[in-house]
Amino acid sequence: MTKKMNYLILLLTIVFMVGCTNSEDASVADVETDLQKVTTVEPNKISEEETAVAVVEEQEEEKPVVEEPEVEEKPAQPKKERFSGYKLIEVDGGDLSGYREPNIVVDIGYGDREYWGFTNENGQLVRVIADEIVLQDDRNEPVLSTGRYYADEAKVPGVESDVLDEGHVIADSLGGVSNAYNITPQDSTLNRHGDQAYMENEIRRAGGATKFEAIITYSNTKTQIPSSYQYTYTINGNVITDSFENVNPDEVNESLGLTGNNESESKSESSSTNEGELSSVDTNGNGIVTIAEAKAAGFSMPITREHWLYQYMQDRDNDGMVGE
């Protein structure tokens, strides 16, 4: 009896243990199933998102990148191009030799100025250019009492004539030197009182000019005496072109009947005095009267705009007075 009870208890114990084990296995199985669901669903979601991102990134990588061109300022024309066909040489600004080499370009600006004179195959000065005309600075530059940088000008063939001056293409007062690459034989009246003098005065009154160019022509390939000049320059944004023959303008006007007898007589009477006085004041005959020359001639300062001598002087601050 006792043994049967023991067997029965043992059997019940085994049945109980088996039941617990199955329950645990079922729970474990359920947990594993839940975990499996989690691990199978979430990775799929992440994978789809990552795939979408990857596709976008790949498309962006494959999309060609269009670079916008950089806007660069147009550089000034280099000397190599500007002087193409010409040999660049240096000539002293005060060189009195009237000889010019053919196909040459020379800096004819005084000091740091860059003015360029060009010759053709015949050694004729045919072109002068300057990006900017900078006026003479007699306070800071070694200017002579005559108002010039040098005591004399180059002896270009033709200047020995009584009616031709050693004419600067770019005047001393505008910063030009006195060698043969800036000097041409020019009619004296034209140089001192005509279109050449007028052009120089206008640039001085404006305080300078930009984009300056002179084109010089000749009647033949042998002469060094120009037949005509054409000047183009810009003042206060206005482009000005002056063209004139290398002749006495007074004679041209008279031949064209532009001066009447009565008018010419009255002008000659009034101007002869001024011209006579001017020649005594303008000691070097360059058409420009310096303060030193005016004082030496006995004129008191300042010289105002109303004074006849004013037109021949340099009013640098353009206030209507010189020597104040």
MODAMO-V380929 format. One line per field, one symbol per residue. ss: DSSP state (H for helix, E for strand, C for the rest). phi: phi as a letter, one per 20 degrees, with the letter a starting at -180 (. if undefined). A space follows every 50 residues. Layout:
ss=???
phi=???
This chain:
ss=CHHHHHHHHHHHHHHHHHHHHHHHHHHHHHHHHHHHHHHHHHHHHHHHHH HHHHHHHHHHHHCCCCCCCCCCCCCCCCHHHHCCCCEEECCCCCCCCCCC CCCEEEECECCCCCEEEEECCCCCEEEEEEEEECCCCCCCCCCCCCCCCC CCCCCCCCCCCCCEEEEECCCHHHCECCCCCCEEEEEHHHHHCCHHHHHH HHHHHHCCEEEEEEEEEECCCCCCCEEEEEEEEEECCEEEEEEEECCCHH HHHHHCCCCCHHHHHHHHHHHHHHHHHHHHHCCCCCCCCCHHHHHHCCCC CCEECCCCCHHHCCCCCCCCEECC
phi=.ffffffffffffffffffffffffffffffffffffffeffgfffffff ffffffffffffffeeefffedffffffggffdgnceecdcgfdfefeec ffldccfdefmefddcdddefemefdbccbfbedfgdfeddfefffndfc fbdfefgpffffddeeeffdfgfdneecefecccfcgffffeceffffgf fffffenpbclebddddcfbeefdefeaccdcbdclneedcdcbeecfff fffffemeceffffffffffeffffffffeeefemencdeffffffenee eeeegffffgfdddefeldnccnf
